[in-house]
Amino acid sequence: MNRILLASAFLFSTISTALADEIPSAVPAALGQVPAAVGAAPKASAPKLVEPHLHIARSNVAGHARIALTFDACMGQADERILSTLVRERIPATIFVTARWLKRNPAAVAVFLQNPDLFELENHGQNHIPAVDTPTLIYGIASAGSPQAVRQEVEGGAVAMVAAGIPAPHWFRGSTAKYDLSAIGQIRAMGYRIAGYSVNGDGGSLLGAVITEKRIGSARDGDVVISHINQPTHAAGEGVAKALVDLKAKGTQFVRLQDVEDTGDDKTTE
């Protein structure tokens, strides 16, 4: 009985496949077009993506690790739990802002500008589109898809920053922090250093408070930490704030990217 069922299933599959192959090929013939070659058309290969690492010069002082805190402000609102901690504890950080976030958060932007000794503001793009110059999806987000669109994403973010009274940026970090090598070359040619990272603090703001605190607390001398400052309803923000206070109590030296030498792979800072 099992053999009969298997044979029937195989026969049905064969017939279905044959029909499927015949129906598409009949359409262009009816339209006077050249039929497609037999078999499925090969899919375009996905671009090779990299997620660059970035490290800063170490302090090499026992008990005083040097760490660069970087925060992405993608969309949404400012996370006051993190922002107030940075200001209250006088902890410097580099904030990557999109044009979309700037438009929605003038009060937070004012706080940044009122504390130039703490905050370095850099470019996270115009519309939070991955800086990849061929069409693809990254975490479900459509990439820029062309060199022209990559340029627009970078330049649009910079224009919005200057319009908001922020100094012209020197660093760029694209949405998802993933790139293809040709886009990296293009962005570098535009005069930007590209900000990778070495510690993913909050998993895109999707982690819980405890694990976020643990991840950021594990940062070592020379690390660059990435977290998010635009998700005030996510538990991760609580963990970020707690980790910052704990690290400061341990004697951690916090620096902005503009204040220290750095080394990035994939030719992101050369």
Rosetta silent file (secondary structure, phi, psi, omega in degrees, C-alpha in Angstrom):
SEQUENCE: MNRILLASAFLFSTISTALADEIPSAVPAALGQVPAAVGAAPKASAPKLVEPHLHIARSNVAGHARIALTFDACMGQADERILSTLVRERIPATIFVTARWLKRNPAAVAVFLQNPDLFELENHGQNHIPAVDTPTLIYGIASAGSPQAVRQEVEGGAVAMVAAGIPAPHWFRGSTAKYDLSAIGQIRAMGYRIAGYSVNGDGGSLLGAVITEKRIGSARDGDVVISHINQPTHAAGEGVAKALVDLKAKGTQFVRLQDVEDTGDDKTTE
SCORE:     score description
SCORE:     0.000 S_00000001
   1 L     0.000  -44.074 -179.931    0.000    0.000    0.000 S_00000001
   2 H   -61.405  -37.861  178.739    2.802    2.438    0.899 S_00000001
   3 H   -64.554  -39.711  179.643    4.461    1.741   -2.450 S_00000001
   4 H   -63.347  -44.453 -179.882    1.227    2.484   -4.271 S_00000001
   5 H   -63.342  -41.930 -179.935    0.780    5.766   -2.377 S_00000001
   6 H   -65.155  -41.152  179.230    4.357    6.806   -3.014 S_00000001
   7 H   -64.026  -40.438  178.569    4.037    5.997   -6.711 S_00000001
   8 H   -64.002  -43.125  179.738    0.820    7.987   -6.942 S_00000001
   9 H   -62.695  -40.583  179.433    2.371   10.949   -5.184 S_00000001
  10 H   -64.620  -42.713  179.495    5.349   10.834   -7.513 S_00000001
  11 H   -62.311  -43.333  178.933    3.123   10.672  -10.585 S_00000001
  12 H   -62.604  -41.771  179.731    1.014   13.630   -9.358 S_00000001
  13 H   -63.633  -41.273 -178.751    4.128   15.665   -8.639 S_00000001
  14 H   -64.266  -44.453  179.881    5.532   14.914  -12.093 S_00000001
  15 H   -63.833  -43.777 -179.291    2.306   15.916  -13.859 S_00000001
  16 H   -61.762  -42.174 -179.930    1.977   19.103  -11.794 S_00000001
  17 H   -64.964  -41.720  179.564    5.548   20.092  -12.556 S_00000001
  18 H   -62.160  -43.052  178.356    5.088   19.455  -16.248 S_00000001
  19 H   -63.472  -41.996 -179.621    1.960   21.581  -16.337 S_00000001
  20 H   -62.439  -36.536  179.355    3.651   24.342  -14.424 S_00000001
  21 H   -70.610  -33.793 -175.216    6.505   24.316  -16.925 S_00000001
  22 H   -77.995  -40.521 -174.103    4.185   24.413  -19.918 S_00000001
  23 H   -60.687  -50.090  179.276    1.787   27.170  -18.849 S_00000001
  24 H   -61.366  -37.851 -176.096    4.383   29.999  -18.457 S_00000001
  25 H   -69.618  -23.191  179.511    6.095   29.087  -21.726 S_00000001
  26 H   -75.268  -24.844 -176.640    2.801   29.326  -23.606 S_00000001
  27 H   -66.166  -53.747  179.974    2.237   32.938  -22.532 S_00000001
  28 H   -65.060  -31.032  178.941    5.158   34.611  -24.343 S_00000001
  29 H   -63.209  -40.176  179.987    4.556   32.430  -27.418 S_00000001
  30 H   -66.691  -26.229 -178.683    0.986   33.728  -27.628 S_00000001
  31 L   -92.649    3.891  179.349    2.320   37.265  -27.390 S_00000001
  32 L    80.733   16.431 -179.814    4.831   36.718  -30.154 S_00000001
  33 L   -97.608  163.480  177.963    7.771   36.709  -27.747 S_00000001
  34 L   -75.407  127.230 -179.510   10.646   34.289  -27.631 S_00000001
  35 L   -60.603  148.224  177.316    9.860   31.499  -25.134 S_00000001
  36 L   -71.051  156.719  177.660   11.991   31.360  -22.048 S_00000001
  37 L   -63.035  149.427 -179.471   14.533   28.595  -21.741 S_00000001
  38 L   -63.190  138.333  179.871   13.280   25.408  -20.193 S_00000001
  39 L    99.761  162.494 -178.259   13.672   25.363  -16.428 S_00000001
  40 L   -69.681  142.095  177.215   13.521   28.046  -13.780 S_00000001
  41 L   -68.641  139.982 -179.548   15.469   31.231  -14.389 S_00000001
  42 L   -65.014  139.282  178.269   18.504   31.529  -12.105 S_00000001
  43 L   -76.550  145.850  175.738   18.003   33.850   -9.166 S_00000001
  44 L   -64.883  135.327 -177.480   20.216   36.882   -8.844 S_00000001
  45 L   -68.899  141.140  179.219   22.916   36.195   -6.309 S_00000001
  46 L   -69.906  144.573  179.623   22.546   38.042   -3.032 S_00000001
  47 L   -66.603  148.524  175.607   25.189   40.687   -2.389 S_00000001
  48 L   -76.912  118.807 -177.273   28.003   39.817   -0.029 S_00000001
  49 E  -106.635  147.277  175.038   27.370   41.812    3.124 S_00000001
  50 E  -125.116  153.391  176.706   29.765   42.708    5.909 S_00000001
  51 L  -124.366   88.053 -167.440   29.118   43.999    9.415 S_00000001
  52 L   -63.856  147.242  172.743   32.334   45.861   10.207 S_00000001
  53 L   -93.609  153.768  176.432   34.005   45.887   13.599 S_00000001
  54 E  -140.161  134.202  174.277   35.437   49.032   15.146 S_00000001
  55 E  -129.138  154.533  175.849   37.825   49.393   18.058 S_00000001
  56 E  -111.292  166.314  178.878   39.362   52.433   19.686 S_00000001
  57 L   -62.013  132.419 -178.248   42.794   52.925   21.174 S_00000001
  58 L   -74.691  155.271  174.461   43.014   51.239   24.567 S_00000001
  59 L   -79.048  -30.730 -176.536   43.870   53.081   27.747 S_00000001
  60 L    56.689   29.901  176.598   46.057   50.188   28.907 S_00000001
  61 L  -115.007  118.322 -177.567   45.417   51.331   32.462 S_00000001
  62 L   -58.535  131.756  178.756   44.278   48.595   34.804 S_00000001
  63 L    82.261   -0.396 -179.543   40.843   49.324   36.247 S_00000001
  64 L  -135.686   61.556  179.201   40.197   52.166   33.793 S_00000001
  65 L   -60.093  142.527  177.576   39.049   50.573   30.556 S_00000001
  66 E  -100.455  125.429 -175.894   38.394   52.996   27.722 S_00000001
  67 E  -133.594  139.407  173.423   35.045   52.467   25.967 S_00000001
  68 E  -103.339  117.361  175.165   33.215   54.363   23.242 S_00000001
  69 E   -88.568  126.176  174.920   29.449   54.371   23.700 S_00000001
  70 E  -124.850  139.153 -179.353   27.509   54.780   20.466 S_00000001
  71 E  -127.275  134.738  173.899   23.731   55.043   20.217 S_00000001
  72 E   -94.583  131.558  173.325   21.530   54.843   17.164 S_00000001
  73 E  -112.647   89.197 -169.727   18.500   57.129   17.001 S_00000001
  74 L   -80.710  -69.797  177.318   16.671   55.468   14.133 S_00000001
  75 L  -144.705 -173.098  177.241   13.002   56.438   14.361 S_00000001
  76 L    78.344 -153.805 -173.915   10.504   56.826   17.178 S_00000001
  77 L  -109.517  166.874  176.923   11.039   58.873   20.326 S_00000001
  78 L   -73.818  139.889  176.039   13.972   59.646   22.594 S_00000001
  79 L   -89.247  100.228 -175.864   14.571   57.221   25.452 S_00000001
  80 H   -65.993  -24.126  176.882   14.737   59.562   28.428 S_00000001
  81 H   -60.077  -41.798 -179.790   15.983   56.756   30.684 S_00000001
  82 H   -79.422  -47.708 -176.625   19.218   56.685   28.728 S_00000001
  83 H   -60.251  -45.369 -179.130   19.461   60.369   27.852 S_00000001
  84 H   -65.449  -34.286  177.478   18.905   61.540   31.427 S_00000001
  85 H   -66.009  -44.366  178.954   21.500   59.056   32.710 S_00000001
  86 H   -59.531  -43.079 -178.588   24.099   60.292   30.227 S_00000001
  87 H   -71.571  -48.079 -177.500   23.487   63.902   31.230 S_00000001
  88 H   -61.597  -42.665 -177.370   23.226   63.304   34.978 S_00000001
  89 L   -87.871   -2.866 -178.881   26.331   61.113   35.131 S_00000001
  90 L    55.395   53.109 -179.764   28.208   63.285   32.619 S_00000001
  91 L  -104.293  118.272 -179.642   28.964   60.323   30.383 S_00000001
  92 L   -75.028  151.499 -179.051   30.049   61.220   26.840 S_00000001
  93 E  -157.920  158.739  174.579   28.645   59.315   23.874 S_00000001
  94 E  -105.046  125.367 -175.557   28.368   59.402   20.093 S_00000001
  95 E  -111.753  123.339  177.795   24.792   59.565   18.827 S_00000001
  96 E   -98.346  116.565 -172.786   23.914   58.503   15.274 S_00000001
  97 E  -114.561  143.758  171.161   20.734   60.278   14.176 S_00000001
  98 L   -95.914  161.774  175.616   18.464   59.923   11.167 S_00000001
  99 H   -61.602  -36.516 -179.130   16.649   62.794    9.531 S_00000001
 100 H   -64.416  -42.146 -179.105   13.367   61.141   10.532 S_00000001
 101 H   -68.952  -41.442  179.741   14.333   61.008   14.203 S_00000001
 102 H   -56.558  -42.208 -177.263   15.571   64.606   14.236 S_00000001
 103 H   -63.346  -34.038 -174.420   12.237   65.830   12.940 S_00000001
 104 H   -91.781   -9.223 -171.463   10.283   64.082   15.697 S_00000001
 105 L  -132.587   57.288 -178.554   12.554   64.868   18.662 S_00000001
 106 H   -62.836  -32.431 -179.455   13.454   68.571   18.826 S_00000001
 107 H   -65.831  -43.454  178.441   13.571   68.558   22.642 S_00000001
 108 H   -66.898  -38.828  177.389   16.160   65.781   22.738 S_00000001
 109 H   -60.152  -39.740  178.420   18.162   67.472   19.981 S_00000001
 110 H   -61.762  -39.814  178.131   18.215   70.619   22.121 S_00000001
 111 H   -63.428  -43.012  177.637   19.642   68.615   25.041 S_00000001
 112 H   -58.732  -47.382 -176.019   22.367   67.248   22.793 S_00000001
 113 H   -70.050  -25.852  177.761   23.282   70.698   21.536 S_00000001
 114 H   -77.930   -9.732 -178.548   23.269   72.132   25.053 S_00000001
 115 L  -128.531   63.544 -176.932   25.895   69.570   26.090 S_00000001
 116 L   -65.664  -19.060  177.142   28.595   69.699   23.411 S_00000001
 117 L   -75.789  -17.382 -178.946   31.147   68.345   25.875 S_00000001
 118 L  -101.666  -41.631 -166.596   29.136   65.135   26.147 S_00000001
 119 E  -113.079  128.779  169.337   27.560   64.453   22.788 S_00000001
 120 E  -106.296  122.204 -178.090   29.022   63.939   19.358 S_00000001
 121 E  -102.757  128.317 -176.650   26.235   63.763   16.766 S_00000001
 122 E  -131.763  175.803 -165.641   26.843   61.742   13.623 S_00000001
 123 E   -91.037  121.659  175.289   24.975   60.575   10.523 S_00000001
 124 L  -111.545    9.094  175.134   22.603   57.574   10.584 S_00000001
 125 L   102.677  172.501 -178.197   21.033   58.410    7.225 S_00000001
 126 L   -81.732  -51.347 -173.291   17.942   60.105    5.892 S_00000001
 127 L  -125.014   17.875  179.001   15.309   57.383    6.089 S_00000001
 128 L    59.904   53.404  178.832   17.027   54.507    7.911 S_00000001
 129 L  -111.292  131.518 -179.986   17.700   52.525    4.739 S_00000001
 130 L   -56.723  134.941 -177.467   20.562   49.976    4.653 S_00000001
 131 L   -84.126   71.002  177.986   23.537   51.337    2.722 S_00000001
 132 L  -126.783  129.559 -169.148   23.752   48.478    0.244 S_00000001
 133 L   -92.983   11.366  170.799   23.878   49.376   -3.442 S_00000001
 134 L  -126.738  150.523 -176.522   22.113   46.300   -4.809 S_00000001
 135 L   -65.329  129.650  175.035   18.513   45.286   -4.047 S_00000001
 136 L  -166.411  172.132  174.660   18.134   42.950   -1.082 S_00000001
 137 E  -114.211  134.591  177.127   16.350   42.606    2.249 S_00000001
 138 E  -126.393  115.480 -174.311   18.189   42.888    5.558 S_00000001
 139 L    52.437   33.037  179.156   16.151   41.965    8.627 S_00000001
 140 L    83.488    1.763 -179.652   13.135   42.620    6.425 S_00000001
 141 E  -101.365  128.633  179.140   14.285   46.134    5.481 S_00000001
 142 E   -70.293  133.735  179.478   14.765   46.914    1.783 S_00000001
 143 L   -71.900  170.091  176.767   18.253   48.134    0.967 S_00000001
 144 L   -57.386  -45.579  169.707   18.999   51.369   -0.870 S_00000001
 145 L    93.406  -11.721  179.097   19.460   49.242   -3.973 S_00000001
 146 L  -158.887  157.267  176.453   21.691   51.478   -6.106 S_00000001
 147 H   -57.942  -37.138 -179.997   24.731   53.750   -5.727 S_00000001
 148 H   -64.401  -40.203  179.926   22.496   56.765   -6.310 S_00000001
 149 H   -70.951  -34.012  174.807   20.152   55.714   -3.507 S_00000001
 150 H   -62.012  -46.776  179.259   23.078   55.106   -1.156 S_00000001
 151 H   -59.345  -42.606  179.799   24.332   58.620   -1.854 S_00000001
 152 H   -63.375  -40.491  179.297   20.876   60.070   -1.197 S_00000001
 153 H   -61.998  -43.358 -178.975   20.608   58.213    2.110 S_00000001
 154 H   -72.288  -51.045 -177.270   23.964   59.550    3.272 S_00000001
 155 H   -65.840  -38.310  179.421   23.648   63.084    1.932 S_00000001
 156 H   -62.547  -37.259  176.863   20.021   63.425    3.045 S_00000001
 157 H   -65.980  -42.211 -179.320   20.982   62.584    6.605 S_00000001
 158 H   -65.914  -41.373  179.737   23.797   65.125    6.610 S_00000001
 159 H   -61.560  -42.175  179.875   21.608   67.895    5.166 S_00000001
 160 H   -65.287  -36.270  178.845   18.993   67.325    7.879 S_00000001
 161 H   -64.476  -48.768 -179.620   21.640   67.487   10.594 S_00000001
 162 H   -62.384  -39.196  178.506   23.047   70.792    9.422 S_00000001
 163 H   -63.429  -27.051  179.184   19.523   72.189    9.078 S_00000001
 164 L   -87.017    4.866  178.484   18.923   71.254   12.732 S_00000001
 165 L    87.754   14.725 -179.234   21.963   73.262   13.820 S_00000001
 166 L   -94.550  139.307  176.816   24.262   70.266   14.179 S_00000001
 167 L   -57.885  151.308 -179.829   27.853   70.471   12.887 S_00000001
 168 L   -55.952  132.434 -175.839   28.514   68.624    9.631 S_00000001
 169 L   -76.141  157.276  177.748   29.039   64.928   10.407 S_00000001
 170 L  -120.922  -15.836  178.197   32.234   62.964    9.800 S_00000001
 171 E  -114.105  150.704  173.840   31.014   59.471   10.642 S_00000001
 172 E  -132.934  137.772  169.417   28.262   57.420    9.038 S_00000001
 173 L  -131.685  120.955 -178.404   26.497   54.318   10.274 S_00000001
 174 L   -81.359  161.837  173.529   23.864   52.809    8.017 S_00000001
 175 H   -54.840  136.837 -178.358   20.660   51.093    9.044 S_00000001
 176 H    72.978   -9.058 -179.463   21.340   47.505   10.235 S_00000001
 177 H    60.388   22.132  176.592   25.102   48.306   10.289 S_00000001
 178 L  -114.481  146.023 -176.747   25.520   46.047    7.243 S_00000001
 179 E  -145.378  163.909  162.207   27.039   47.075    3.913 S_00000001
 180 E  -101.849  160.476 -170.540   28.424   45.671    0.713 S_00000001
 181 H   -64.488  -34.001  179.357   32.034   46.489   -0.073 S_00000001
 182 H   -66.602  -36.199  177.220   31.236   48.733   -3.037 S_00000001
 183 H   -68.451  -37.693  176.017   28.953   50.889   -0.861 S_00000001
 184 H   -58.941  -45.446  178.417   31.696   51.124    1.755 S_00000001
 185 H   -61.145  -40.029  179.462   34.049   52.423   -0.931 S_00000001
 186 H   -64.939  -45.623 -178.118   31.465   54.941   -2.096 S_00000001
 187 H   -66.956  -38.197  176.654   30.753   56.257    1.403 S_00000001
 188 H   -64.151  -38.834  179.468   34.448   56.529    2.193 S_00000001
 189 H   -66.057  -21.482  176.793   34.941   58.467   -1.051 S_00000001
 190 L   -80.630   -2.760  175.996   32.274   60.896    0.199 S_00000001
 191 L   100.008    9.585 -177.297   34.574   61.705    3.113 S_00000001
 192 L  -101.773  145.120  162.521   33.003   59.611    5.864 S_00000001
 193 E   -88.176  147.527 -175.936   34.453   57.116    8.268 S_00000001
 194 E  -108.522  125.873 -171.482   32.055   54.215    8.739 S_00000001
 195 L   -91.378  103.614  167.532   31.202   53.270   12.304 S_00000001
 196 L   -84.061 -155.300  179.096   31.203   49.592   13.058 S_00000001
 197 L  -162.832  169.574  177.125   31.201   48.292   16.616 S_00000001
 198 L  -123.376  -16.792  177.157   32.624   45.497   18.760 S_00000001
 199 E  -130.626  120.831  175.369   29.884   44.985   21.377 S_00000001
 200 E   -88.733  102.053 -171.023   26.190   44.715   20.489 S_00000001
 201 L   -71.904  -41.699 -170.449   24.686   46.057   23.677 S_00000001
 202 L  -126.515    9.578  178.328   20.941   45.677   23.219 S_00000001
 203 L    57.570   45.178 -178.160   20.369   43.461   20.179 S_00000001
 204 L    72.207   24.106 -178.531   18.646   46.212   18.239 S_00000001
 205 L    73.270   12.281 -175.347   16.818   47.258   21.442 S_00000001
 206 L   -97.710   -6.255 -179.641   15.017   43.898   21.436 S_00000001
 207 L   -83.289  163.595  175.839   16.786   42.281   24.377 S_00000001
 208 L   -75.707  169.574 -176.422   15.590   42.302   27.958 S_00000001
 209 H   -63.605  -42.633 -175.169   16.982   44.615   30.603 S_00000001
 210 H   -66.323  -48.318 -178.637   19.103   41.995   32.380 S_00000001
 211 H   -67.892  -34.122  176.800   20.858   40.623   29.306 S_00000001
 212 H   -63.739  -46.257  177.986   21.399   44.142   27.956 S_00000001
 213 H   -58.523  -42.430 -178.778   23.021   45.211   31.198 S_00000001
 214 H   -65.319  -43.311 -178.972   25.223   42.127   31.124 S_00000001
 215 H   -63.202  -48.524 -179.029   26.297   42.656   27.525 S_00000001
 216 H   -67.116  -37.406  178.864   27.263   46.297   27.975 S_00000001
 217 H   -64.978  -18.168 -179.614   28.893   45.512   31.305 S_00000001
 218 L   -84.994   -3.868 -178.349   31.146   43.001   29.537 S_00000001
 219 L   -58.578  140.066 -178.133   32.772   45.702   27.378 S_00000001
 220 L  -114.021  173.131 -179.953   36.544   45.727   27.584 S_00000001
 221 L   -53.847  121.606  179.076   39.302   48.236   27.044 S_00000001
 222 L    95.955   -0.500 -178.134   39.074   49.472   23.439 S_00000001
 223 E   -79.660  152.207  171.044   35.528   48.339   22.742 S_00000001
 224 E  -115.952  118.369 -176.349   32.890   50.281   20.811 S_00000001
 225 E   -98.474  133.985  173.648   29.388   49.567   22.119 S_00000001
 226 E  -111.173  131.362  173.640   26.280   49.950   19.967 S_00000001
 227 E  -146.044 -174.305 -176.533   22.839   50.412   21.540 S_00000001
 228 E  -125.618  143.351 -178.041   19.674   52.365   20.770 S_00000001
 229 L  -121.188   25.996 -175.222   18.272   55.545   22.259 S_00000001
 230 L  -127.136   18.226 -179.046   14.986   55.614   20.351 S_00000001
 231 L  -130.622   73.695 -174.987   12.862   52.915   21.993 S_00000001
 232 L   -65.760  -16.024 -179.967   11.556   54.267   25.326 S_00000001
 233 L   -94.343   -4.263 -178.309    8.984   51.468   25.682 S_00000001
 234 L   -89.493  144.530 -178.470   11.503   48.632   25.317 S_00000001
 235 L   -64.148  -25.669 -176.752   12.981   46.921   28.359 S_00000001
 236 H   -56.719  -35.754 -177.562   16.482   47.181   26.899 S_00000001
 237 H   -59.871  -35.006  176.888   16.699   50.874   27.764 S_00000001
 238 H   -63.481  -41.909  178.770   16.497   50.098   31.466 S_00000001
 239 H   -66.600  -36.930  177.028   19.430   47.722   31.114 S_00000001
 240 H   -60.448  -51.441 -177.708   21.436   50.306   29.189 S_00000001
 241 H   -58.907  -43.469 -179.816   20.980   52.946   31.884 S_00000001
 242 H   -64.647  -42.090 -179.404   21.909   50.515   34.672 S_00000001
 243 H   -63.163  -37.648 -179.273   25.020   49.323   32.825 S_00000001
 244 H   -63.533  -43.345  179.249   26.268   52.884   32.313 S_00000001
 245 H   -65.123  -41.218 -179.198   26.088   53.659   36.011 S_00000001
 246 H   -65.647  -43.478  179.937   27.807   50.383   36.886 S_00000001
 247 H   -64.245  -40.177  178.263   30.618   50.916   34.400 S_00000001
 248 H   -62.056  -41.088  179.495   31.232   54.425   35.648 S_00000001
 249 H   -63.024  -25.550  179.475   31.457   53.125   39.209 S_00000001
 250 L   -84.146   -3.064  179.067   34.163   50.702   38.053 S_00000001
 251 L    92.772   17.044 -179.532   36.300   53.553   36.754 S_00000001
 252 L   -63.889  138.528  175.351   35.531   53.172   33.046 S_00000001
 253 E   -96.763  113.583  179.474   36.773   55.968   30.807 S_00000001
 254 E   -94.115  135.807  179.777   34.047   56.900   28.317 S_00000001
 255 E  -135.410  158.546  172.379   35.054   58.636   25.087 S_00000001
 256 L   -92.613  160.420 -178.867   33.423   59.840   21.893 S_00000001
 257 H   -61.679  -33.395 -177.676   34.643   58.620   18.518 S_00000001
 258 H   -71.436  -12.035 -172.476   35.970   62.070   17.675 S_00000001
 259 H   -99.995    1.135 -170.667   38.216   62.065   20.740 S_00000001
 260 L  -151.215  154.584  176.231   40.311   58.945   20.160 S_00000001
 261 L   -71.420  153.241 -175.156   42.136   56.960   17.512 S_00000001
 262 E  -143.409  164.594  176.625   40.267   54.033   16.033 S_00000001
 263 E  -139.820  120.172  178.446   40.668   50.986   13.820 S_00000001
 264 E  -118.408  144.811  178.515   37.891   49.601   11.646 S_00000001
 265 L   -88.684  179.240 -178.408   37.970   46.543    9.431 S_00000001
 266 L    58.298   29.239  177.192   36.682   46.166    5.835 S_00000001
 267 L    59.521   34.350 -178.586   38.413   49.468    4.944 S_00000001
 268 L   -84.150  -17.214 -178.968   35.815   51.456    6.876 S_00000001
 269 L  -131.780    0.259 -178.651   38.290   53.874    8.460 S_00000001
 270 L   -68.681    0.000    0.000   41.442   53.662    6.321 S_00000001
